[in-house]
Amino acid sequence: MWAYLPFGPPVARWRLEAGKGAPISVLMIEDDPSIAEMYRVQLEHDGYQVSVAATAEVALNALSEEAPDIVLLDLLLPDQSGFEMLASLNERFPNHPPVVILSNYGEPSMIDRGRSLGAVEYLVKSRVTPSEISAQIPAWIAHGRRGRQGES
């Protein structure tokens, strides 16, 4: 089982760069290799730089080294829940990038909990496609930036 795939060169970098600097970097925290690969392929096709962490511990270590522009977070991880991971992220990195929760669980109480911990979005995997996720990333990043400006 793999644990971490570092940022790699995107396939279609020009789609996002358009003369505006480096491509957007995405950290996907997902322990299911087939799901992670499905999202990675779509996101890289759309021009994002993608890294994948299969555990919360690996993700926190990766965030210590280099902050991505956005984090896509699964809730069911092998070492701790995504909620615990998000709480750790809030504690260790108060100005962390925006977090979008991608989960198989759609109960209102879980959605409320994710948002109360600061997730900019909570999506049920079976109700969205990787392409739809990809299209929303710039808006989520902008939303996260606006939220951070309001906190200062």
Secondary structure, DSSP 8 states (H G I E B T S, - for coil): ---EE-----TTTHHHHTTSSS--EEEEE-S-HHHHHHHHHHHHHTT-EEEEESSHHHHHHHHHH---SEEEE-SB-SSSBHHHHHHHHHHH-TT---EEEEES---HHHHHHHHHTT-SEEEEGGG--HHHHHHHHHHHHHHHHHHHHHH-
